[in-house]
Amino acid sequence: MNEIPKQDDRRTFHRNSARRVVLIIDGKPFLANNWSPSGFNIDFPESGLSKGDILSGEIDIFEVEEKGQFTATVVRVQENGQIAANFTELSSQSYMNLCITVAISEEEFR
């Protein structure tokens, strides 16, 4: 896995809301509400997570043959159960695929 350099709070990448990225955490799949090469937002009610907590698992990107691995830091926990996290480590093939597809809309994936 490649280490992702720390960034300030400004977004480096556009957030894409195309429903094509699944994060698998502790064996449970979570469809990303939005994603970019730098992070993701998922519905994770009752997670017990707090800002600064570390998540790790697999990332499954639709139409990509192999799953990747990731580690991420929780940056926001909302009352509605959504969490936002920034990748700290991400498999190189997953990072490249997210970079290539981040600007493609849901309609263009069809």
N, C-alpha and C positions, 0 to 999 in steps of 0.2 A: 504494500500500500504506500501511497505517496502522502507525505505530510503537507497539509495546506497551510500557507502562511497566514498569520493573524492579520486581521484587517480592522479598520475603525468601523463605526456604526453605519457608514454610508454603504448602500448596496453597490456591489460591483457588477452584478448580473441582473437582468430582467427576471421577474418571477413569472413562471409559466403555470397556468392552472389546468392544462390538458391532463386528463386523468390517465396517466401512463406510467407513473412511478409508484412502486410499492416498497415500503420499508418493512422488513421482517425483524421484529424485536422480541426476544425471548420466545421465538417460534410462532408469534402471532403477527399476521399481515395487517398493515395499515396503508390504505390508499392515500397518497399525498393530496392535500387540498391545493397546494402549490409547491413549486420546487424550482431550484436553480442549481448550477454547479457549486454554489456555496452553502446551500442548506435546503430545508423543507419545513412544511407546516402540515401537521396531521391531527386528526381527532383522536385523543387518547384520554377519555374521561376516566376518573378514578385511578389515574396513574400514580399519584402520590409524588410526582416529580416536582422539583423546584429549579429555579434559575441557577445555572452553574452545574447541574447534574450531568453526568456523562451517560450517553446511550451508545450501544454498539449492536451491530447485527448485519443483516444482508440487505442489499438493494437489488430489486428486480425491476428492470426497465422493459416495458413492453417492446416486443420485436427485437430484443437483444438476447442472443443465445445463452450467455452465461450470467449468473448472478454475481454481483460484486460484494465486497465487504466495506463497512463504514464504521467510523466512530464520530460522534457529534456531541456538542455541548448545548444544553438547553439554554436558550436566550430569552424565552418568554413562555409563561404559562397563563392562559386566559381562563376566566371563570366558566366559560362554556365548554371547557375540556380540551380546547385546542392547545397544542404546544408548537413552538417554533424552535428550530435547532440549527446550528451552523456546523457543517462538516469540519472536523479537525483532521481526519484521515479518510481517504476514499480510494478504492481500487482504481487504477489508471484507466482501465477500459470503461468504467462507469463514468469517471470524470470527463473523458473525451466524448462519450455519447451525450452526456448532459450539455456539454459546451456546444456541440454540433446542433442539438435540437431545441435549445432554450428559446429561440426566437420563433419557432414554428407554432402556429395556433392549432387548436383542437380540430378545426375544419381541415387544415392542411394535412393532418395525420391520417385522415380518412381516405 
